[in-house]
């Protein structure tokens, strides 16, 4: 049982994360701009209004948590990188250092490395988001001495129900090359994966690409 602080809790992936975390007996604080968007009620769920761009509002919540999880997304744009990823994740890092907290998980996407997308045709409004995530990941690399972070990188997202599939993972390619043509991942499965690595030291300091895959048949 852990105390989880969820940013972006009112988004589609964030809502799945809340439900699944509560089912696993975690205590969850959801930071949102509009509390009415969170319809779930639970004795272990606290819904708090917070501007995540405001250090003074963010710090008290980080002081009281074990793990920070960000499922934040931002409006797509056609010009320049989406800088909100770097801005918020910088604030999270600084608040965590001040509070003496180490564990943070950020949801990004496949192809956040320029090299990984060099031969891909990616719409400009998605490319600007990937560039913003890449800038943030460079920032996180420099905070490794005091931050046990993981960037979870799913491919394309959909709203299919949660599955019990295994996950193929890759910690270096910014995608999962062996299943690259099958990139759709249920948001509910992204939430499920995040909750499996809360204390997984093998994921610390990694930009980990994931993709659900069918379970391998068990041998006799």
C-alpha positions as CSV (number, residue, x, y, z in Angstrom):
1,X,0.0,0.0,0.0
2,X,1.5,3.3,-1.1
3,X,0.5,7.0,-1.2
4,X,0.2,7.9,-4.8
5,X,0.0,11.5,-6.1
6,X,-1.5,11.5,-9.6
7,X,-1.2,14.5,-11.9
8,X,-3.6,14.5,-14.9
9,X,-6.0,12.4,-12.9
10,X,-9.1,13.6,-14.8
11,X,-7.7,12.6,-18.2
12,X,-8.6,9.3,-19.9
13,X,-5.5,7.4,-18.7
14,X,-5.6,9.1,-15.3
15,X,-9.1,7.9,-14.6
16,X,-8.1,4.3,-15.3
17,X,-5.1,4.8,-13.0
18,X,-7.3,6.0,-10.1
19,X,-9.7,3.0,-10.4
20,X,-6.9,0.5,-10.6
21,X,-4.8,2.0,-7.8
22,X,-7.8,2.0,-5.5
23,X,-8.5,-1.6,-6.3
24,X,-4.9,-2.4,-5.3
25,X,-5.5,-0.7,-1.9
26,X,-3.3,2.3,-2.5
27,X,-4.1,5.7,-1.1
28,X,-4.5,8.2,-4.0
29,X,-4.4,12.0,-4.2
30,X,-5.7,13.3,-7.5
31,X,-4.6,16.8,-8.5
32,X,-6.9,18.4,-11.0
33,X,-8.0,21.8,-12.1
34,X,-11.7,20.9,-12.1
35,X,-12.6,18.5,-9.3
36,X,-16.1,17.8,-10.7
37,X,-14.5,15.8,-13.5
38,X,-13.6,13.1,-11.0
39,X,-16.8,11.3,-10.3
40,X,-15.3,8.4,-8.3
41,X,-15.8,8.4,-4.6
42,X,-13.6,6.4,-2.2
43,X,-12.4,6.6,1.3
44,X,-8.8,6.3,0.0
45,X,-9.2,8.9,-2.7
46,X,-8.6,12.6,-2.1
47,X,-9.4,15.0,-5.0
48,X,-7.6,18.3,-4.7
49,X,-7.7,21.4,-6.8
50,X,-4.2,22.3,-7.9
51,X,-2.4,24.4,-10.6
52,X,0.5,22.1,-11.4
53,X,2.4,25.0,-12.8
54,X,2.4,26.6,-9.4
55,X,5.2,25.5,-7.1
56,X,3.5,26.7,-3.9
57,X,0.4,24.7,-4.7
58,X,2.3,21.6,-5.8
59,X,4.9,21.3,-3.0
60,X,2.5,20.4,0.0
61,X,1.1,17.5,-2.0
62,X,4.5,16.1,-3.0
63,X,5.6,16.4,0.7
64,X,2.9,13.8,1.6
65,X,3.3,11.2,-1.1
66,X,5.5,8.1,-1.8
67,X,5.2,8.2,-5.6
68,X,4.4,10.9,-8.1
69,X,2.7,9.8,-11.3
70,X,2.0,12.1,-14.2
71,X,-0.5,11.3,-16.9
72,X,-0.6,14.9,-18.0
73,X,-1.3,15.8,-21.6
74,X,-1.5,19.2,-23.2
75,X,-3.3,20.7,-26.2
76,X,-1.6,19.8,-29.5
77,X,0.1,22.7,-31.3
78,X,1.7,23.2,-34.7
79,X,4.6,25.5,-33.8
80,X,7.6,24.9,-31.5
81,X,7.9,22.0,-29.0
82,X,5.2,21.7,-26.4
83,X,7.1,23.1,-23.5
84,X,4.6,22.2,-20.7
85,X,6.2,18.8,-20.3
86,X,9.5,20.3,-19.3
87,X,8.0,23.0,-17.3
88,X,5.9,20.8,-15.1
89,X,8.4,18.0,-14.8
90,X,11.0,20.5,-13.7
91,X,8.7,21.7,-11.0
92,X,8.0,18.1,-9.9
93,X,11.7,17.3,-9.7
94,X,12.5,20.4,-7.7
95,X,9.6,19.8,-5.3
96,X,10.6,16.2,-4.9
97,X,14.2,17.1,-4.1
98,X,13.0,19.6,-1.5
99,X,10.7,17.0,0.1
100,X,13.3,14.2,0.0
101,X,11.2,12.1,-2.3
102,X,12.7,10.0,-5.1
103,X,10.1,8.0,-7.1
104,X,8.3,9.5,-10.1
105,X,6.7,8.0,-13.2
106,X,5.9,10.1,-16.3
107,X,3.7,9.0,-19.2
108,X,5.2,10.0,-22.5
109,X,5.1,8.3,-25.8
110,X,7.0,6.2,-28.3
111,X,9.5,8.1,-30.5
112,X,10.6,10.8,-28.0
113,X,14.1,10.4,-29.3
114,X,14.9,12.2,-32.6
115,X,16.9,9.2,-33.8
116,X,14.0,6.8,-33.2
117,X,11.6,8.9,-35.4
118,X,14.1,9.9,-38.1
119,X,12.6,7.6,-40.7
120,X,9.0,8.1,-39.6
121,X,6.3,10.3,-41.1
122,X,4.8,12.0,-38.1
123,X,2.2,14.8,-38.2
124,X,3.6,18.2,-37.1
125,X,1.1,18.6,-34.2
126,X,2.3,15.2,-32.8
127,X,5.9,16.0,-33.5
128,X,5.8,19.1,-31.4
129,X,4.6,17.1,-28.4
130,X,7.3,14.5,-28.9
131,X,9.9,17.2,-29.1
132,X,8.6,18.6,-25.8
133,X,8.8,15.2,-24.2
134,X,12.3,14.7,-25.5
135,X,13.4,17.9,-23.9
136,X,11.9,16.8,-20.6
137,X,13.7,13.4,-20.8
138,X,17.0,15.2,-21.2
139,X,16.2,17.2,-18.1
140,X,15.4,14.0,-16.1
141,X,18.6,12.4,-17.1
142,X,20.4,15.2,-15.3
143,X,18.4,14.6,-12.1
144,X,19.3,10.9,-11.7
145,X,21.3,11.5,-8.6
146,X,18.2,12.4,-6.6
147,X,15.3,11.1,-8.7
148,X,14.3,7.5,-9.4
149,X,12.2,8.3,-12.5
150,X,10.7,6.2,-15.2
151,X,9.2,7.6,-18.4
152,X,6.7,5.1,-19.7
153,X,6.4,5.2,-23.5
154,X,3.3,3.6,-25.0
155,X,2.5,3.7,-28.7
156,X,-0.8,4.8,-30.0
157,X,-3.6,4.9,-27.4
158,X,-7.2,3.7,-27.6
159,X,-10.1,3.2,-25.2
160,X,-10.3,-0.5,-25.2
161,X,-10.9,-2.3,-21.9
162,X,-8.0,-3.4,-19.7
163,X,-6.4,-6.7,-20.7
164,X,-4.3,-9.3,-18.9
165,X,-1.7,-9.3,-21.6
166,X,2.0,-9.4,-21.0
167,X,4.1,-6.4,-21.9
168,X,7.0,-6.3,-24.4
169,X,9.4,-3.6,-23.2
170,X,12.5,-1.8,-24.6
171,X,14.7,0.5,-22.6
172,X,16.8,1.9,-25.5
173,X,14.9,2.1,-28.8
174,X,12.1,4.5,-27.7
175,X,9.7,2.0,-29.3
176,X,9.3,-1.8,-29.3
177,X,10.7,-2.7,-32.7
178,X,9.5,-6.3,-32.8
179,X,5.8,-5.2,-32.5
180,X,6.2,-1.8,-34.2
181,X,3.4,-2.4,-36.7
182,X,1.0,-3.1,-33.8
183,X,1.3,0.0,-31.7
184,X,-2.2,0.5,-30.3
185,X,-2.3,0.2,-26.5
186,X,-5.4,0.6,-24.3
187,X,-5.1,3.5,-21.9
188,X,-6.3,1.1,-19.2
189,X,-3.3,-1.1,-19.9
190,X,-0.9,1.8,-19.6
191,X,-2.3,2.5,-16.2
192,X,-2.0,-1.2,-15.3
193,X,1.7,-1.2,-16.4
194,X,2.5,1.9,-14.4
195,X,1.1,0.3,-11.3
196,X,3.3,-2.7,-11.7
197,X,6.6,-0.7,-11.6
198,X,6.0,1.5,-8.6
199,X,8.9,-0.1,-6.8
200,X,10.7,-1.8,-9.7
201,X,14.3,-0.7,-9.5
202,X,15.0,-2.1,-12.9
203,X,12.9,0.7,-14.4
204,X,14.7,3.5,-12.6
205,X,16.3,6.1,-14.8
206,X,14.7,4.5,-17.9
207,X,12.7,5.7,-20.9
208,X,10.8,2.4,-21.2
209,X,8.8,1.7,-24.3
210,X,5.9,-0.7,-23.8
211,X,3.4,-2.7,-25.8
212,X,0.9,-5.3,-24.7
213,X,1.5,-8.7,-26.3
214,X,-0.3,-12.0,-26.1
215,X,0.8,-14.3,-23.3
216,X,3.2,-17.1,-24.3
217,X,1.7,-20.6,-23.9
218,X,2.9,-22.3,-20.8
219,X,5.0,-25.4,-21.5
220,X,4.1,-28.7,-19.8
